[in-house]
């Protein structure tokens, strides 16, 4: 999995490419989110447009990260999660935890 983090105004944008599954992929994503929160940047957009598959460890990490972001006065917003990810979030009753956007720019702007 490839991961990049860039800052747009006061929002951290995390772009992922590849499968977000148990192992190195989830570990890298966790480090990126923890690093962002450690820098006191709790406004995070996670672009999932190029993530075809996310397993339960990836979804669990998203939920834990959302909790941490909210405890720090922010939130995590998702951009273009795959139909499979959306279905899984709905099935386990977690879809309501996230604001979901089709466009990264709109998601970033929603924080202001």
Secondary structure, DSSP 8 states (H G I E B T S, - for coil): -EEEEEEETTEEEEEEES-B-TTHHHHHHHHHHHHHHHTT--EEEEEEEE---B-HHHHHHHHHHHHHHHHTT-EEEEES--HHHHHHHHHTT-GGGSEEES-HHHHHHTT-
